[in-house]
């Protein structure tokens, strides 16, 4: 039972680390793209 708990914890730790690494390597917007300002709803 303890071995099962340790194996599950290791799978969760490794899985979350892989997800964090994948999201850290996502492509970013090019530098020439600028954020558009929000428009007020009253306009």
FENDA-V201490 format. One line per field, one symbol per residue. phi: phi as a letter, one per 20 degrees, with the letter a starting at -180 (. if undefined). burial: + if it has 24 or more other C-alpha atoms within 12 Angstrom, else -. A space follows every 50 residues. Layout:
phi: ???
burial: ???
//
This chain:
phi: .fffffffffffffffffffffffeffdfffeedfeffeffff
burial: -------------------------------------------
//
